[in-house]
C-alpha cells in the first residue's frame, strides 16, 4: 500500500510541475544537480575563508 501511495504522490508531483516528458525531467534534474554543485563549492569557499580567518574548521577536528 505504501508503494502505491508513493507512486501516486510522485505522479501528482510530476503532473503539477509539468514533468511528464523525460526530456523535461532530465533538464530539471540537470539544473538541480548543477545548482547543488555550485552551492557546495560556495560553501567550501566560505568554510575555507572562515578557517583561514578565524581558525574555524567546521567541527572536523
N, C-alpha and C positions, 0 to 999 in steps of 0.2 A: 504494500500500500504506500509506503514511504517513497519508493522509486516512482510510482505513478504521480504522486503529488509533486515530486521534484521535476519530473518531465513536464507536467502541466505548468508549473511556475516558470520553467525555462522557456517553454513555448510562448507563454504570455509575455515574458520579458523581450524575447526576440521580435514578437509582433509589435509591441508598444514602441520599440526602438528601431523599427523598420530594418531588421537584420535578417530577413528571410532568405536572401541570396548569399551564397557562400562568399562571393567577392566582397560584399558589404561587410560581412562578419570578419573576413580576413583583413580588410582595410582598418576596421576599428581595432582589431587585435594588435595589428602592427603599430597603430598610433598609441595605444595604451602601453605597449612594451617600450616604444621609443621614449614616451614621457617618463615611464618608470626609470629607465636608464639615465635620462637627463637629470631627474631629481636625485637619483642615487649618487651620481657624480657630484652634484651640487652639495649634497650632504657631506660627502667625503672631503670636499674642498673646505667647507666650513669647519668640520671637525679638525682637519689638519691645521687650519689657521688658529683655532682655539687652543689646540695642543701647543702650538708654537708660541702663542702669545701668553697663555695662562698656565701652561703645563698640564692642561686637561687632557686625559687620554680616553674619554668615553667609557670609563669603567673597565678598561681592558688591562688593568694591572695596577 
